[in-house]
């Protein structure tokens, strides 16, 4: 995920969100990795809605971003 974000942002500031389903420690680790490698304009960590957690399963982590100017 981080490699793809690096390719697509090409040095631009990153706007991103991490979504997790009952995995706050892993989401926090991902956040620290992202903050160490990118200049972030904003980066949110949010817990998934119950319906998402039920459908995708516990431990889900999603990372969405935009790095365009």
N, C-alpha and C positions, 0 to 999 in steps of 0.2 A: 504494500500500500504506500509506504513512504517513498520507495523508488519511483513509483508511478506519479506521485504528487510532485516529486522533484523534476521529472521530465516535463510535466504539464505546466508547472508554474514558472519554470525558467527564470528563477531569481526574483520573481515578483512577490509582493506581500501575499501571504496566504490568509484566506478567510475560510474557517472550517468548523466542523462539528463532529463530535464523536458520540455515537449512540450506543448504549449498552443495555443488556438484559441481565440484571443481577450479576454484573461483573465489574464493580467499581474499581477494584485494584488493577485489573488488566487495562481498563480504560484510562486510569491514571498513569500507568506505565507508558501507554501509547501517547498520551498527552505530553509527557516529559520527553519522549523521543522526538516528537514533532517540534516541540519548542526548542530543542537543542539543534535541530537541523534547518529550521525555517524562520524567517522573520514573519511573525504572525500579526496581522492587523486585529484579528479576533479568532478565538478558538473556544468553543463551548463543549462541555461534557454534559450529556443529558441521559436520563434513564428512559428506556423504551416504554411505550404504552403496553398495557397488559395484553392487548390483542396481538401486538407484534411479538412479544415474548412467548405467547402461547403458540403462535404460528411458526416462529423461527427457532424457538428453544432457548433455554437458559444458557447464558454464556455468550450470546450474540454480541459481536462488536462490529459496528459500521463506522466508516470514516468518509465523510463527504467534504469536498473542498472546492474552492474557486481561487485561481491565482491570476486571473486576467486583469489587465490594467483598466 
